[in-house]
Amino acid sequence: MNRALIVIDVQNEYVDGKLPIGYPSLHVSIPNIMMAMDVAADAHVPVVVVQHVAGASSPIFAAGGRGVELHESIADKPRDHLVQKSAASAFDGTDLAAWLADAGIDTITIAGYMTQNCDEATARDATQRGLTVELLSDATGTLDLANSAGTVSAQALHESVLVTLQTGFAAVATTSQWLDALRSGSELALSNVFSSTEPARHLSLHEKLGRFGAATRERAEEAGSNVEATEIEDAGLGEMLGTRLGF
């Protein structure tokens, strides 16, 4: 296993700019990012710093502005390569893939921001390219979101993305766990979709029917069931209905 640490978009925009990271706290993630970089350098693990750069008229990460600059916590730390990007994935339109290949890297460890945007995009992209991916849960982070689709807190968003990535896209671990794996030369555990969906496969029939709700009743009618809507909760009839609907 040949690792490289990919430090994504640790820039002023996310610290005191227009996109302040909310969870985990910057007081948690930035020290962990700094520690990961220091230990990686000491262990001769290549460090790649990624910087998002947008056009001069962009409201965020504008070229020439303060927000686009690397945060002081990492700006002067040793690094082996600098990647400037304009898209979510650190691979899109950059030389990152070629650089990793030339260096013989088969595993990347992601730290930085934001969890659901550039971190996740880079992780998924790397997986598609045949790389093994790790992501540091407490050296990444995001902020609250709200749009026409709804609202989600930074914590809920961060945690849901980590759970999703652990289903087969990236081995999610704390910085401490990663440092232990780095020192021992071991791999981090990665789950898969099947094992991650085990709780859903052990729902009771009543729970399954409850989750389907009105849709279950509609499907029962379409299947020609004589079961009355008010009787679906009955255990015996529920079993019969579940058989008809393939539960």
C-alpha positions in Angstrom: 0.0 0.0 0.0 1.3 3.4 -1.0 -0.6 6.3 0.5 -0.8 9.9 -0.3 -2.5 12.5 1.9 -4.8 14.8 -0.1 -5.6 18.0 1.8 -8.6 19.6 0.0 -9.4 23.3 0.0 -8.2 24.4 3.5 -8.6 28.0 2.5 -9.7 31.2 4.2 -13.1 31.0 2.6 -14.0 28.2 5.0 -12.5 29.8 8.1 -13.4 33.4 8.2 -14.9 33.9 4.7 -18.4 33.3 3.3 -18.5 29.5 3.9 -17.7 29.1 7.6 -17.4 25.4 8.5 -19.9 24.5 11.2 -19.3 20.8 12.0 -17.0 19.4 13.1 -15.7 22.6 14.6 -12.7 24.2 13.0 -11.1 23.9 16.4 -11.3 20.2 15.8 -10.7 19.8 12.1 -7.8 22.2 11.6 -5.5 20.8 14.3 -6.2 17.3 13.0 -5.4 18.3 9.4 -2.2 19.9 10.6 -1.3 16.8 12.6 -2.0 14.5 9.7 0.2 16.6 7.4 3.1 16.6 10.0 2.9 12.9 10.6 2.6 12.1 6.8 5.7 14.2 6.1 7.7 12.4 8.9 6.5 9.1 7.5 7.5 10.0 3.9 3.9 9.9 2.8 3.4 12.3 -0.1 1.2 15.3 0.8 -0.9 16.9 -2.0 -2.5 20.3 -1.2 -5.6 21.1 -3.3 -6.7 24.7 -3.8 -10.1 25.7 -5.3 -9.8 28.8 -7.5 -12.8 30.5 -9.2 -13.0 33.4 -11.5 -12.3 36.9 -10.3 -16.1 37.8 -10.3 -17.1 34.7 -8.3 -18.7 35.3 -4.9 -16.5 32.6 -3.4 -12.9 31.5 -4.0 -12.4 34.5 -6.3 -8.9 34.6 -7.9 -6.9 37.3 -6.3 -9.1 37.6 -3.2 -8.3 36.7 0.4 -10.9 33.8 0.5 -9.0 31.8 -2.1 -5.7 31.8 -0.2 -4.6 28.7 1.6 -5.3 29.1 5.4 -2.2 30.0 7.4 -2.4 26.7 9.3 -1.3 24.7 6.3 0.1 27.3 3.8 3.7 26.9 4.8 3.7 23.2 5.7 5.8 20.9 3.6 4.0 19.5 0.6 4.9 17.4 -2.4 2.5 18.8 -4.9 -0.1 21.6 -5.3 -3.2 21.2 -7.3 -5.4 24.1 -8.3 -8.9 23.1 -9.4 -12.1 24.8 -10.5 -14.5 21.8 -10.1 -15.6 19.7 -7.2 -13.4 16.7 -7.8 -9.7 17.3 -7.3 -9.2 15.0 -10.4 -11.4 17.0 -12.8 -9.2 19.1 -15.1 -6.1 18.7 -13.0 -2.9 16.6 -13.2 -3.7 14.8 -9.9 -4.3 11.4 -11.4 -1.1 11.5 -13.5 0.9 12.7 -10.5 -0.4 9.9 -8.3 0.3 7.3 -10.9 3.8 8.6 -11.5 4.4 8.4 -7.7 3.1 4.8 -7.5 0.2 5.8 -5.2 -2.6 3.4 -4.9 -4.3 4.8 -1.8 -5.4 8.3 -1.0 -6.4 9.8 2.3 -8.8 12.8 2.1 -8.9 15.7 4.6 -10.3 19.2 4.2 -13.5 20.7 3.0 -16.5 20.3 2.3 -17.5 16.8 3.3 -20.4 16.5 0.8 -18.9 18.5 -2.0 -15.2 18.4 -2.9 -14.4 15.6 -0.4 -17.1 13.3 -1.6 -16.7 14.1 -5.3 -12.9 13.4 -5.0 -13.6 10.2 -3.1 -16.1 8.9 -5.6 -13.9 9.9 -8.5 -10.9 8.2 -7.0 -12.8 5.0 -6.5 -13.9 4.9 -10.1 -10.2 5.3 -11.1 -9.3 2.2 -9.1 -7.7 3.9 -6.1 -8.3 2.9 -2.5 -9.8 5.8 -0.6 -9.7 6.8 3.0 -11.4 9.9 4.6 -10.7 11.4 8.0 -14.0 12.1 9.7 -12.6 14.7 12.2 -10.3 16.4 9.7 -13.1 17.3 7.3 -16.3 19.3 7.7 -19.2 21.2 6.3 -21.9 23.8 7.1 -25.7 24.1 7.3 -27.5 24.0 4.0 -31.0 25.4 3.0 -32.6 25.6 -0.4 -35.8 24.8 -2.2 -35.4 21.1 -1.4 -35.3 21.7 2.4 -32.8 22.2 5.1 -30.1 20.1 6.7 -27.7 20.8 9.6 -24.0 20.6 9.2 -23.8 17.7 11.6 -26.6 15.7 10.0 -25.1 16.3 6.5 -21.6 15.5 7.6 -22.6 12.3 9.3 -24.9 11.1 6.6 -22.2 11.5 3.9 -19.6 9.6 6.0 -22.1 6.7 6.5 -22.7 6.7 2.7 -19.0 6.8 1.8 -18.3 3.9 4.2 -20.7 1.7 2.2 -17.9 1.1 -0.4 -16.5 4.4 -1.5 -14.1 5.3 1.3 -12.9 3.9 4.5 -13.9 6.5 7.1 -11.8 6.9 10.2 -10.8 9.4 12.8 -7.4 11.0 12.4 -6.1 9.0 15.4 -7.3 5.8 13.8 -5.6 6.7 10.6 -2.3 7.6 12.3 -2.3 4.1 14.0 -2.9 2.5 10.6 -0.1 4.6 9.1 2.3 3.6 11.8 1.4 -0.1 11.5 1.1 -0.1 7.7 -2.3 -1.6 7.9 -5.5 -0.9 5.9 -8.6 0.8 7.3 -11.8 -1.3 7.2 -14.2 -0.5 4.5 -17.9 -1.7 4.5 -20.1 -2.4 1.6 -23.7 -1.8 0.7 -24.9 -5.3 1.7 -23.5 -5.2 5.2 -24.5 -1.6 5.7 -28.1 -2.4 4.8 -28.4 -5.2 7.3 -30.7 -3.3 9.7 -33.2 -2.8 6.9 -33.3 -6.5 6.2 -34.3 -7.3 9.7 -37.4 -5.1 9.9 -40.5 -6.8 11.1 -43.4 -7.2 8.7 -45.3 -4.5 10.5 -42.3 -2.1 10.2 -42.0 -2.8 6.5 -45.7 -2.2 5.9 -45.5 1.0 8.0 -42.7 2.3 5.9 -44.7 1.8 2.7 -47.8 3.4 4.2 -50.3 4.6 1.6 -48.1 3.2 -1.2 -48.4 -0.3 0.2 -52.2 0.1 0.3 -52.3 1.3 -3.3 -50.1 -1.6 -4.4 -52.3 -4.1 -2.5 -55.4 -2.8 -4.4 -53.5 -3.0 -7.7 -52.6 -6.6 -6.9 -56.2 -7.4 -6.4 -56.1 -7.9 -2.7 -59.3 -8.1 -0.8 -57.7 -6.8 2.3 -59.4 -3.7 3.6 -57.1 -0.7 4.2 -58.0 -0.7 7.9 -57.0 -4.3 8.3 -53.5 -4.1 7.0 -52.1 -3.8 10.5 -53.5 -7.2 11.4 -50.7 -9.6 11.7 -52.3 -12.5 9.8 -53.6 -10.3 7.0 -50.3 -8.4 7.0 -48.4 -11.7 6.3 -50.8 -12.5 3.5 -50.4 -9.0 2.0 -46.6 -9.1 2.4 -46.5 -12.4 0.5 -48.5 -10.9 -2.3 -46.3 -7.8 -2.6 -43.1 -9.8 -2.4 -41.9 -8.7 1.1 
